[in-house]
Amino acid sequence: MRIWNRLAPKAGAYWRLTLFPVGTVINTWGNLYYNTPYRYQGLFLFLVGGAIAFYGLWGVDTLPLWDVLAVRLGTPKWRHLRGNIRLLLGAAVPLIFLHHARFSIGRVIHGAAQPGDFELAAGVLVWIWIMLSCGVSSVEPKDAPFERLPGRIMRAARVRVAANWAGVVAAGLYFYPRLLSAYPAQAVSLGVTFAVALIVIMHKVYARVRKLCTQVHAASQALRRDLDELAAADPAAPATSLQSAARRSWDTLSRSLHTRLDSGYPRFGVPFLREEVVTDLEARVLAAIDAMPGEPDAGKQVHEDLAAIIKACGERIDVVA
């Protein structure tokens, strides 16, 4: 019992790590059945194994090794490198799924596909759509949120477009062979319809990003001007009205910072800034408002953060979006 009491807490903390090799084995096992009569069973094993391995991979965060590295390698340079590694690993997962279906996708492109090729390619693209739609926010780097903001905005838009395209193409691959056999004359119109859908989806995503960036840019400028007026006010005179105006400007900016860049759905999108970053910025903004005009330099760090936000949004302003 004594040995079990010592091992049980560790086993409970690291049990997810066992899912990664288990899922990898299942994934590889399913891949072996690709060119056999059991290809659909193999596809099922491949997708399930990939999902299990992907879920178990995040258990690596529970290893004590990360605590040691955080202490010994907790420099800004290491944190930046770790964030880039997270992005690379996140991008590698959809590429692995595409690699599995590369032959089927190639036959579809060259017009030599069989019905099974359409279904395999559609199934893989559905999984890619799910991963890109739900997993983007989790792999975003957590260091230097304001310095990384331009990349965050760009990635949110491009990944959302890629995810939507994967979903539309998956639907097209699934319905195309069925509709083609029943309505062969409609093949061209069906292809044009899907092409137009892809263009419309891309336009709507980028229009949303430009509109949100425009709102954030305007709200950040308004808050910065209110803070400048508050800092320049006479400390001996009442500043209640200036402080109230600055708080209202922050309320407007806060709503935009919580808004998701690429989607209006809470589970499918990347917020402009992470919740903890907005909370920290709010605490510093309100503290600076309360300290001024008696302490004109109280909002110096806030000014730098707002300047970074304004710079990130400056290239994406579109007042008619």
Secondary structure, 3 states (H helix, E strand, C coil): CHHHHHHHHHHHHHHHHHHHHHHHHHHHHHHCCCCCCCHHHHHHHHHHHHHHHHHHHHHHHHCHHHHHHHHHCCCHHHHHHHHHHHHHHHHHHHHHHHHHCHHHHHHHHCCCCCHHHHHHHHHHHHHHHHHHHHCHHHHCCCCCCCCCHHHHHHHHHHHHHHHHHHHHHHHHHHHHHHHHHHCHHHHHHHHHHHHHHHHHHHHHHHHHHHHHHHHHHHHHHHHHHHHHHHHHCCCCCCCHHHHHHHHHHHHHHHHHHHCECCCCECCECCECCCHHHHHHHHHHHHHHHHHCCCCHHHHHHHHHHHHHHHHHHHCCCCCCC
